[in-house]
Amino acid sequence: MGSIPGVPDPEVPAKARTRVFTAAYKARVLEEYDRLDKAGKGAYPRREGLYTSLVSAWRQRRDRGARQGLARPAGRAVADSRDGEIRGLQTRVERLEAELAKARDVIGIQGKFSALWGQLAADGAVGGGGPRRDRLGRAGQCAGGRAGRGRGDRGVGAAGRGAGGLPGGAAPGHPLPPAPRLAPAGTPAGPGV
């Protein structure tokens, strides 16, 4: 279909375009608007395609700051890019301070635990501090209660038997043999060296 001459196209654009007014245009509109009578003040904004509220806002800005106020665009002020970066850094600092507080708490608890463990070891309440005890809590020698021979050593030599006279060197009630003793650092290892 062709368009009819003299009739505007009813098609509306898909995206509305925001009108931008220069400071010179705003000043010219305000000059003309101020010279008009009451009837003319109603018709002039319609003829220019403006709202009267927009003309009033321009007038207030002109009264407040002359040309400087007219040059300022309407709408929100442009945000400084550094503001977002500052907010991000503040969030990061808060998170790191919380992690630091947790780490300090853990270190404090570890220190208290270490001190308590050392005190218990000194008092003999933790392994190695006092005489060995059997499963019933009696102090004395390991396993059989007799020196040199453990349970089950009935006339057989101690060959192949470890602590407590049990095969493999396991103590009674313990499934694993004792850990081997290591030579201190800096000393040669091995028998007879």
C-alpha positions as CSV (number, residue, x, y, z in Angstrom):
1,M,0.0,0.0,0.0
2,G,1.2,3.5,-0.8
3,S,0.9,6.4,1.6
4,I,-1.6,9.1,0.9
5,P,-0.1,12.5,0.5
6,G,-0.8,14.9,3.3
7,V,-1.7,12.2,5.8
8,P,1.0,11.3,8.4
9,D,2.2,7.7,8.6
10,P,0.4,6.0,11.5
11,E,3.3,3.5,12.0
12,V,5.0,4.0,15.4
13,P,8.7,3.4,15.6
14,A,9.7,0.2,17.6
15,K,11.9,2.2,20.0
16,A,11.1,5.7,21.1
17,R,13.9,8.2,20.7
18,T,14.6,10.5,23.6
19,R,14.7,14.1,22.6
20,V,17.8,16.0,23.7
21,F,17.5,19.8,24.0
22,T,20.5,22.1,23.8
23,A,21.0,25.0,26.2
24,A,20.5,27.5,23.4
25,Y,17.1,25.9,22.4
26,K,16.0,25.9,26.0
27,A,17.0,29.6,26.4
28,R,15.1,30.6,23.2
29,V,12.0,28.7,24.3
30,L,12.0,30.4,27.7
31,E,12.5,33.9,26.1
32,E,9.5,33.4,23.8
33,Y,7.4,31.8,26.5
34,D,8.0,34.7,28.9
35,R,6.9,37.3,26.2
36,L,3.6,35.5,25.5
37,D,0.2,36.2,27.2
38,K,-1.8,33.6,29.1
39,A,-3.5,32.1,26.0
40,G,-0.2,32.1,24.1
41,K,1.5,30.3,26.9
42,G,-0.9,27.4,26.5
43,A,-0.5,27.1,22.7
44,Y,3.2,27.6,22.4
45,P,4.4,24.4,24.2
46,R,1.8,22.4,22.2
47,R,3.1,23.9,18.9
48,E,6.7,23.0,19.9
49,G,5.8,19.5,21.2
50,L,6.7,20.2,24.8
51,Y,5.0,19.7,28.1
52,T,4.4,22.7,30.3
53,S,6.0,20.9,33.2
54,L,9.2,20.6,31.2
55,V,9.2,24.4,30.4
56,S,8.6,25.1,34.1
57,A,11.5,22.9,35.1
58,W,13.7,24.7,32.6
59,R,12.6,28.0,34.1
60,Q,13.5,27.0,37.6
61,R,16.9,25.8,36.5
62,R,17.5,29.1,34.7
63,D,16.5,31.0,37.7
64,R,18.9,28.9,39.9
65,G,21.9,28.7,37.8
66,A,21.5,30.6,34.5
67,R,23.2,28.8,31.6
68,Q,25.0,26.3,33.8
69,G,21.7,24.9,34.9
70,L,20.3,24.8,31.4
71,A,23.3,22.8,30.1
72,R,22.8,20.0,32.7
73,P,20.9,17.1,31.2
74,A,17.7,15.9,32.8
75,G,17.7,12.6,34.7
76,R,20.0,11.0,37.2
77,A,23.6,12.1,37.6
78,V,26.2,9.9,35.9
79,A,27.6,7.5,38.5
80,D,31.4,7.6,39.1
81,S,33.0,4.4,38.1
82,R,35.2,4.4,41.2
83,D,32.1,4.2,43.4
84,G,31.4,0.6,42.3
85,E,35.1,-0.3,42.8
86,I,35.1,1.2,46.3
87,R,31.9,-0.8,47.2
88,G,33.5,-4.0,45.9
89,L,36.7,-3.4,47.9
90,Q,34.8,-2.6,51.1
91,T,32.9,-5.9,50.7
92,R,36.2,-7.7,50.2
93,V,37.8,-6.1,53.3
94,E,34.8,-7.1,55.4
95,R,35.0,-10.7,54.2
96,L,38.7,-10.9,54.8
97,E,38.3,-9.4,58.3
98,A,35.8,-12.0,59.1
99,E,38.1,-14.8,57.9
100,L,41.0,-13.2,60.0
101,A,38.8,-13.2,63.1
102,K,38.0,-16.9,62.5
103,A,41.7,-17.7,62.0
104,R,42.6,-15.9,65.2
105,D,39.9,-17.9,67.1
106,V,41.2,-21.2,65.8
107,I,44.8,-20.2,66.7
108,G,43.6,-19.3,70.2
109,I,41.8,-22.6,70.7
110,Q,44.9,-24.5,69.4
111,G,47.1,-22.7,71.9
112,K,44.8,-23.5,74.8
113,F,44.6,-27.2,73.6
114,S,48.4,-27.4,73.4
115,A,48.8,-25.9,76.9
116,L,46.2,-28.3,78.3
117,W,47.8,-31.3,76.5
118,G,51.2,-30.3,77.9
119,Q,49.8,-30.0,81.4
120,L,48.2,-33.4,81.2
121,A,51.4,-35.0,79.8
122,A,53.3,-33.5,82.7
123,D,50.8,-34.9,85.2
124,G,51.1,-38.3,83.7
125,A,47.5,-38.5,82.5
126,V,48.5,-38.9,78.9
127,G,50.5,-41.8,77.5
128,G,54.2,-42.2,78.3
129,G,54.2,-40.1,81.5
130,G,53.9,-42.9,84.1
131,P,54.0,-46.7,84.6
132,R,52.3,-48.8,82.1
133,R,48.9,-50.1,83.0
134,D,47.0,-53.2,81.9
135,R,43.4,-53.3,80.7
136,L,42.1,-53.4,84.3
137,G,44.1,-50.3,85.2
138,R,46.8,-52.1,87.3
139,A,50.2,-50.6,87.2
140,G,53.1,-52.9,86.7
141,Q,55.0,-54.6,83.9
142,C,53.6,-55.1,80.4
143,A,51.4,-58.0,79.4
144,G,52.2,-61.1,81.6
145,G,53.2,-59.3,84.7
146,R,56.6,-61.2,84.9
147,A,59.8,-59.9,83.7
148,G,61.3,-61.7,80.7
149,R,58.4,-63.9,79.9
150,G,54.8,-63.0,78.7
151,R,51.7,-65.1,78.5
152,G,52.0,-68.2,76.4
153,D,55.8,-68.5,76.8
154,R,55.7,-72.1,78.2
155,G,59.1,-73.4,77.7
156,V,59.5,-71.8,74.3
157,G,62.2,-69.2,73.8
158,A,61.4,-65.6,73.2
159,A,62.5,-65.8,69.6
160,G,59.9,-64.4,67.2
161,R,58.0,-62.7,70.0
162,G,58.0,-59.0,70.7
163,A,56.8,-56.9,73.6
164,G,54.5,-58.9,75.9
165,G,55.5,-62.2,74.4
166,L,53.0,-61.9,71.5
167,P,53.9,-62.8,67.9
168,G,54.9,-59.8,65.8
169,G,55.6,-57.6,68.7
170,A,52.0,-56.5,69.4
171,A,51.1,-55.6,73.0
172,P,48.0,-57.3,74.4
173,G,44.8,-55.4,73.4
174,H,46.7,-53.5,70.7
175,P,46.3,-54.7,67.1
176,L,49.5,-53.1,65.8
177,P,53.1,-53.6,66.9
178,P,54.9,-50.6,68.4
179,A,56.5,-48.1,66.0
180,P,60.2,-48.5,65.4
181,R,62.5,-46.1,67.1
182,L,64.2,-43.7,64.7
183,A,67.7,-42.3,65.2
184,P,67.8,-38.6,66.1
185,A,68.5,-36.2,63.2
186,G,72.2,-35.9,62.4
187,T,73.2,-39.3,63.8
188,P,74.0,-42.3,61.7
189,A,71.3,-44.9,61.5
190,G,71.6,-48.7,61.7
191,P,72.9,-51.2,64.2
192,G,76.6,-50.9,65.3
193,V,77.3,-47.7,63.4
